[in-house]
């Protein structure tokens, strides 16, 4: 269930190229996918929890909360926790909730479980360019074009910040 993908060329950097290669490599029988970087990790039951939510509500996008981990400051909550918990959890978000509130959530790709047929039918891909924050337009496009989105307030992902070698701090 794990396959290493290599490119014969150097990519421009950022998550875009790698995420698109991974999403393209998923077979047509794959229902959902998640995107992660080397500075992220999951709670042991994260995938199971999000997949159950997605299947139960027939979701295009399921999102969870995360914690940040700084080598000097330790564990910190997500900076958008107040926005996330203002949304009802484990129920479909209305169009108004998606447009007025969910779009304010951090656009990081690693907090989401994405339905592959939804992404493919809408032609949604990460932008591939020599810049950072390419996950922002992907996040916005997913939430605007999805019919069925839900969140959980559970912390299921973790992200390391302020490490050496990062693209941004």
ROLOKE-903760 format. One record per residue (C-alpha): residue number from 1; residue in three letters; chain; x, y, z. Coordinates in pm, whole numbers, plus 50000, padded with zeros to 5 digits. Layout:
BEGIN
(atom NUM, 'ALA', 'A', (X, Y, Z))
...
***
This chain:
BEGIN
(atom 1, 'UNK', 'A', (50000, 50000, 50000))
(atom 2, 'UNK', 'A', (50304, 50225, 50008))
(atom 3, 'UNK', 'A', (50489, 50308, 49690))
(atom 4, 'UNK', 'A', (50786, 50541, 49648))
(atom 5, 'UNK', 'A', (50758, 50770, 49347))
(atom 6, 'UNK', 'A', (51068, 50928, 49198))
(atom 7, 'UNK', 'A', (51099, 51190, 48929))
(atom 8, 'UNK', 'A', (51376, 51180, 48668))
(atom 9, 'UNK', 'A', (51408, 51558, 48707))
(atom 10, 'UNK', 'A', (51431, 51822, 48979))
(atom 11, 'UNK', 'A', (51097, 51974, 49068))
(atom 12, 'UNK', 'A', (51031, 52340, 49136))
(atom 13, 'UNK', 'A', (50982, 52274, 49505))
(atom 14, 'UNK', 'A', (50682, 52301, 49730))
(atom 15, 'UNK', 'A', (50407, 52047, 49764))
(atom 16, 'UNK', 'A', (50249, 52097, 49420))
(atom 17, 'UNK', 'A', (50451, 51868, 49195))
(atom 18, 'UNK', 'A', (50491, 51589, 49450))
(atom 19, 'UNK', 'A', (50125, 51599, 49551))
(atom 20, 'UNK', 'A', (50007, 51587, 49191))
(atom 21, 'UNK', 'A', (50237, 51294, 49111))
(atom 22, 'UNK', 'A', (50104, 51108, 49414))
(atom 23, 'UNK', 'A', (49739, 51180, 49333))
(atom 24, 'UNK', 'A', (49792, 51072, 48971))
(atom 25, 'UNK', 'A', (49954, 50747, 49087))
(atom 26, 'UNK', 'A', (49640, 50648, 49281))
(atom 27, 'UNK', 'A', (49447, 50385, 49091))
(atom 28, 'UNK', 'A', (49096, 50438, 48961))
(atom 29, 'UNK', 'A', (48970, 50208, 49236))
(atom 30, 'UNK', 'A', (49108, 50443, 49503))
(atom 31, 'UNK', 'A', (48836, 50632, 49683))
(atom 32, 'UNK', 'A', (49025, 50883, 49892))
(atom 33, 'UNK', 'A', (49375, 51025, 49930))
(atom 34, 'UNK', 'A', (49577, 51237, 50172))
(atom 35, 'UNK', 'A', (49885, 51452, 50110))
(atom 36, 'UNK', 'A', (50171, 51486, 50360))
(atom 37, 'UNK', 'A', (50516, 51641, 50386))
(atom 38, 'UNK', 'A', (50821, 51514, 50572))
(atom 39, 'UNK', 'A', (50749, 51749, 50862))
(atom 40, 'UNK', 'A', (50401, 51609, 50934))
(atom 41, 'UNK', 'A', (50281, 51309, 51128))
(atom 42, 'UNK', 'A', (49946, 51151, 51208))
(atom 43, 'UNK', 'A', (49776, 51019, 51515))
(atom 44, 'UNK', 'A', (49755, 50638, 51491))
(atom 45, 'UNK', 'A', (49382, 50635, 51409))
(atom 46, 'UNK', 'A', (49375, 50952, 51195))
(atom 47, 'UNK', 'A', (49310, 50791, 50859))
(atom 48, 'UNK', 'A', (49050, 50554, 51002))
(atom 49, 'UNK', 'A', (48870, 50841, 51178))
(atom 50, 'UNK', 'A', (48857, 51065, 50869))
(atom 51, 'UNK', 'A', (48765, 50777, 50639))
(atom 52, 'UNK', 'A', (48474, 50675, 50862))
(atom 53, 'UNK', 'A', (48351, 51034, 50864))
(atom 54, 'UNK', 'A', (48389, 51063, 50486))
(atom 55, 'UNK', 'A', (48211, 50736, 50411))
(atom 56, 'UNK', 'A', (47933, 50800, 50666))
(atom 57, 'UNK', 'A', (47854, 51144, 50519))
(atom 58, 'UNK', 'A', (47957, 51066, 50158))
(atom 59, 'UNK', 'A', (48207, 51355, 50167))
(atom 60, 'UNK', 'A', (48421, 51516, 49901))
(atom 61, 'UNK', 'A', (48646, 51668, 50170))
(atom 62, 'UNK', 'A', (48694, 51580, 50539))
(atom 63, 'UNK', 'A', (48914, 51803, 50755))
(atom 64, 'UNK', 'A', (49062, 51766, 51104))
(atom 65, 'UNK', 'A', (49242, 51984, 51354))
(atom 66, 'UNK', 'A', (49620, 51975, 51400))
(atom 67, 'UNK', 'A', (49888, 52079, 51645))
(atom 68, 'UNK', 'A', (50210, 52260, 51564))
(atom 69, 'UNK', 'A', (50538, 52152, 51720))
(atom 70, 'UNK', 'A', (50815, 52407, 51765))
(atom 71, 'UNK', 'A', (51159, 52288, 51884))
(atom 72, 'UNK', 'A', (51179, 52582, 52127))
(atom 73, 'UNK', 'A', (50815, 52642, 52225))
(atom 74, 'UNK', 'A', (50687, 52284, 52225))
(atom 75, 'UNK', 'A', (50337, 52181, 52123))
(atom 76, 'UNK', 'A', (50094, 52454, 52020))
(atom 77, 'UNK', 'A', (49735, 52441, 51894))
(atom 78, 'UNK', 'A', (49655, 52515, 51532))
(atom 79, 'UNK', 'A', (49640, 52890, 51477))
(atom 80, 'UNK', 'A', (49289, 52856, 51334))
(atom 81, 'UNK', 'A', (49142, 52644, 51615))
(atom 82, 'UNK', 'A', (48878, 52907, 51705))
(atom 83, 'UNK', 'A', (48756, 52913, 51344))
(atom 84, 'UNK', 'A', (48749, 52533, 51321))
(atom 85, 'UNK', 'A', (48550, 52484, 51642))
(atom 86, 'UNK', 'A', (48300, 52748, 51528))
(atom 87, 'UNK', 'A', (48192, 52496, 51263))
(atom 88, 'UNK', 'A', (47965, 52204, 51351))
(atom 89, 'UNK', 'A', (48160, 51882, 51360))
(atom 90, 'UNK', 'A', (48069, 51553, 51196))
(atom 91, 'UNK', 'A', (47787, 51709, 50991))
(atom 92, 'UNK', 'A', (47771, 51856, 50644))
(atom 93, 'UNK', 'A', (47874, 52218, 50616))
(atom 94, 'UNK', 'A', (47633, 52445, 50434))
(atom 95, 'UNK', 'A', (47745, 52648, 50135))
(atom 96, 'UNK', 'A', (47741, 52957, 50357))
(atom 97, 'UNK', 'A', (47959, 52786, 50619))
(atom 98, 'UNK', 'A', (48207, 52672, 50354))
(atom 99, 'UNK', 'A', (48235, 53014, 50192))
(atom 100, 'UNK', 'A', (48227, 53239, 50499))
(atom 101, 'UNK', 'A', (48405, 53027, 50760))
(atom 102, 'UNK', 'A', (48581, 52722, 50619))
(atom 103, 'UNK', 'A', (48773, 52929, 50366))
(atom 104, 'UNK', 'A', (48934, 53104, 50665))
(atom 105, 'UNK', 'A', (49085, 52773, 50781))
(atom 106, 'UNK', 'A', (49451, 52705, 50727))
(atom 107, 'UNK', 'A', (49486, 52572, 50372))
(atom 108, 'UNK', 'A', (49746, 52310, 50460))
(atom 109, 'UNK', 'A', (49694, 51992, 50256))
(atom 110, 'UNK', 'A', (49781, 51748, 50534))
(atom 111, 'UNK', 'A', (49467, 51815, 50739))
(atom 112, 'UNK', 'A', (49236, 51683, 50465))
(atom 113, 'UNK', 'A', (49105, 51355, 50332))
(atom 114, 'UNK', 'A', (49007, 51412, 49968))
(atom 115, 'UNK', 'A', (48772, 51207, 49751))
(atom 116, 'UNK', 'A', (48969, 51121, 49436))
(atom 117, 'UNK', 'A', (48671, 51101, 49196))
(atom 118, 'UNK', 'A', (48571, 51453, 49312))
(atom 119, 'UNK', 'A', (48921, 51591, 49244))
(atom 120, 'UNK', 'A', (48938, 51423, 48905))
(atom 121, 'UNK', 'A', (48587, 51524, 48794))
(atom 122, 'UNK', 'A', (48658, 51889, 48878))
(atom 123, 'UNK', 'A', (49013, 51882, 48737))
(atom 124, 'UNK', 'A', (49155, 51996, 49072))
(atom 125, 'UNK', 'A', (49533, 51988, 49097))
(atom 126, 'UNK', 'A', (49793, 52173, 49299))
(atom 127, 'UNK', 'A', (49955, 52460, 49110))
(atom 128, 'UNK', 'A', (50312, 52375, 49010))
(atom 129, 'UNK', 'A', (50539, 52677, 49017))
(atom 130, 'UNK', 'A', (50845, 52816, 49185))
(atom 131, 'UNK', 'A', (50670, 52974, 49483))
(atom 132, 'UNK', 'A', (50538, 52875, 49824))
(atom 133, 'UNK', 'A', (50179, 52863, 49947))
(atom 134, 'UNK', 'A', (50064, 52671, 49640))
(atom 135, 'UNK', 'A', (49833, 52480, 49874))
(atom 136, 'UNK', 'A', (49619, 52795, 49917))
(atom 137, 'UNK', 'A', (49449, 52796, 49575))
(atom 138, 'UNK', 'A', (49404, 52419, 49592))
(atom 139, 'UNK', 'A', (49233, 52448, 49933))
(atom 140, 'UNK', 'A', (49005, 52728, 49818))
(atom 141, 'UNK', 'A', (48910, 52548, 49496))
(atom 142, 'UNK', 'A', (48832, 52227, 49687))
(atom 143, 'UNK', 'A', (48605, 52399, 49938))
(atom 144, 'UNK', 'A', (48426, 52612, 49681))
(atom 145, 'UNK', 'A', (48369, 52327, 49433))
(atom 146, 'UNK', 'A', (48293, 52047, 49680))
(atom 147, 'UNK', 'A', (47931, 51959, 49745))
(atom 148, 'UNK', 'A', (47993, 51772, 50067))
(atom 149, 'UNK', 'A', (48242, 51892, 50331))
(atom 150, 'UNK', 'A', (48265, 51820, 50704))
(atom 151, 'UNK', 'A', (48516, 51876, 50984))
(atom 152, 'UNK', 'A', (48612, 51710, 51306))
(atom 153, 'UNK', 'A', (48750, 51907, 51599))
(atom 154, 'UNK', 'A', (48982, 51619, 51691))
(atom 155, 'UNK', 'A', (49356, 51677, 51660))
(atom 156, 'UNK', 'A', (49460, 51409, 51413))
(atom 157, 'UNK', 'A', (49767, 51565, 51252))
(atom 158, 'UNK', 'A', (50088, 51724, 51374))
(atom 159, 'UNK', 'A', (50315, 51967, 51194))
(atom 160, 'UNK', 'A', (50673, 52063, 51280))
(atom 161, 'UNK', 'A', (50752, 52435, 51252))
(atom 162, 'UNK', 'A', (51066, 52650, 51278))
(atom 163, 'UNK', 'A', (51305, 52372, 51186))
(atom 164, 'UNK', 'A', (51615, 52416, 50978))
(atom 165, 'UNK', 'A', (51573, 52342, 50608))
(atom 166, 'UNK', 'A', (51212, 52459, 50580))
(atom 167, 'UNK', 'A', (51089, 52662, 50287))
(atom 168, 'UNK', 'A', (50904, 52900, 50519))
(atom 169, 'UNK', 'A', (50913, 52966, 50891))
***
